[in-house]
Amino acid sequence: MAATVLVVEDERKLRDLVRSYLERAGFTVLTTDSGAEALTLAGSASPDLVILDLGLPDVAGETVARELRAAGPTPILMLTARSTEEDRIRGLELGADDYVTKPFSPRELVLRVHAVLRRSGPGAAQGVASYGDGELVIDEPQRLATVRGAAVGLTPTEWGVLVALATVPGRVYSRFELINRVRGYEFEGYERTVDSHVKNLRRKIEEDPGSPRIVQTVLGGGYRLGLPRDG
């Protein structure tokens, strides 16, 4: 069954161009130029991914992103003319899984959609693993993380970071290594984007995000999983 992509873009020519390339790639595509309608469509149609322009005429794209993220882990690919590093970081901190700046190649956009959906799908699941006497359980076949007995909804990128760190608990993964392992392709951006995803991940899985026990920072090195694997 074809994945459904919701394209939220107020420029009609660009919206039609993106739709054409996505449909040619086999996706089912819904489109709107309205942030309010995007939220309604996201609720009724349950798209597999949302391409979201931040410069919308009715509702700020940032607000739409926050509401989409509050509603669930549907992947978000931000589409915007804002290209500074700080803009990219802010977008990722809102919960976006990828960030494409205008002008862009439609073919590259399609490749990024495929990459995000691969990360959000079952992939090559390995099994179920427990860490820290059951404090963290990662169920790859179900793509489910359980922390202190409660299931946690993670975005595809947050999930990818957690699974990568859990591959070898205690091993330090550099930001560059993490972003390339999680993205699955050479990511156009900055290694600082990893920090944004880790910050969001910690909000969801740490009892005290200010003093993390599960995802730990190693100064000058990167990040590591602080819990040992059980068994």
N, C-alpha and C positions, 0 to 999 in steps of 0.2 A: 504494500500500500504506500502511495506517495506521501512524503512528509508535507505538511502544510506550513507555509511561511506567510506571516502577516507583514506587509510592507506599509510603514507609516511615514509618508513623505508628502510635503505640500507642493513640491514642484511637479506638475503633471508630466512633463516630458521625461524627467528623471524617473518618476514612479513607473511610467509605462515602459521605459527602457529596462529597469530592474525586473519588472514583471516578465517581460519578454525573455530575458536571459534565464530567469529562474524556471519558467515554464518549459523552455527549451531543454533545460537540464533535468526535467521530469518532476518538478515540484508542483503541488497545488498552491496557488497564490491568491491571497486576499489582499486588497489594498484599501487605503483610506488616506485622506489628507487632514484628518481631525484627530487630535489626541483623545477627546472624549469618546468618539466612535471607536477608536483603537481599543480603549479599555472595555467597551461593550463587546466588541468582536472577540477580544482575548478571552472574555468570560464565557461567551456562547459557543465559539468555534474551537477553543482549546488548541491554538496553533502549536506546532512543534518548535517554532523559533519566531522571534519578532525582530525585524529590521526597523530601527527607530531613529528618525531624524530628530535632532534636538531642537531645531528651529521651527516649531509648529505655531500656527496662527492663533489657536484658541487656548490650548493648555500647554504649558512649558514641557518640553521633552523630558527634563529632569523629573518633573512631577509624575509624568506617565511612567517613567522608569521605576520610580519609587513604588508606585501603586502596583505595577506589574510584579516587581520583586516581592512586595508584601503578600501578593496573592499566591505566589508559588515559585518554583525554580525554572520556569520556562526560560530558555536561553534568550539573551538579548544581544543583538549586534547593533551598536550605535553607528549612525551615519550622520556626519556633521562637517561643517566647514571650519570648525575650531580645531586647530592643529598643534597648539603648543603642548609641551609636556604636561603642564599643570592641568590643562583642559582634559587631556587623556587620563590623567590620574583621577580627576574628579569623576569622570564618566565611569571608570572602572570601580571606584568606590561606591557608586550608586548600584553596583551589581551587574554591570555589563560584562559579557564574556569576551567581546572583541570590540574594536573601535576602528572604523574606516573613515578617513578624511576625504573630503571632496577637493579636487576632482579625483576620480578613482577609475580603475579598470573594472567594467562589469564582470569580466571573466574572473578577475581576482576575487571579487565579491562572492561569486558563486563558489569558488574554491574555499573561501573562508566559511561560508554557510555549511558546506560539506564537512569541514573540519570541526566546527562547533557541534554539529549533529552527531558526528562520530564520537565525540567526547561525551555527549549526553546519552548515547545509546548503550546497549549492553557490552559492546566491544568484545575483546578477548578476555572474558571474565575468568578469574583464577579460582575463586572459592570464597569461603568465609574465614576470616581471621580475627582473633581477639588480642587485645593489647591492654597491659596494665591491670591484670586480674579482672578483665571484662569491662573496664571503664570505657574503652572504645572497641566497638565491633564493626568491622568493614565486611559487608556482604556484597562482593562484586557481581555475582549473577543477578541479584536483585537491585544492584546499584543503590545500596542503602547503608547509611552510616548511623549507628546507634551510639549515643554517648550517655553514660550513667543511666542506661535503661530506656532512654527516650530517643525515638527516631528524629533525625535532624534533616531538614530540607536544604540541600546544597545545590548551588548552580553547577553547571558542567565544569567550569574552571576550578571552582573550590573543591569539587570532588576529585578532579585530576591532580591538584596539588596534594591533597590528603593521601590519595592512593600512591602517588610517587614517593612521598616521604615515608609511607608505611612499607615500601618495598624492602628497605633495610633500616629498621629502627635504630636510631642513634647515629646513623651516617649523616654527615653534613652535605647538603645539596646546595650548590651555589645558585644564585638567582638566575644566572644565564642557563644553567643546566635545567632548572625547574621550568622556566618559560618555554624552552625548546622541547622538553619531554611532554609537557601538558598540551602545547599547541599542536605538536605533530608536524610543524613546518617552521621555516625560518620566520620568526615573528618580527614584523616591522614595528618597532617601538623601543621601549626602554626597559631595562631590567627592573626599574622601580615599579613597573606594573605588578610584579609579583607581590610587592609589599602591600599593595591595595587589596589584592585577593586574600592574602594571609590575614590582613586586618579584618576583612569581612568574615573569613572562616573562623577566626578566634572569637568573634562576637557570638557565634553560634555554638561553639563546642567547649569553650573554656569557662570554668566557674568564675574566674577573675581574668578577663582579657588583658589587664594591665600586668599580671604576673602569670603568664601562660605556662602550663605544665605539659600540654600535649604537643603543641607546635612551638618549639623553642627557637629563639634567635641565637645564632652564633656570631659574635662580632667579628667582622672581617671575613666571614665565611659564607653565611647564608642561613639555612634553616635545617632543623632535624626534628624527627618525631621523638619526644621525650619519654614515651612509654615503651617498655620492652614487650616483645611479642610473647603471648602466653603459650605454654606447652613447649 
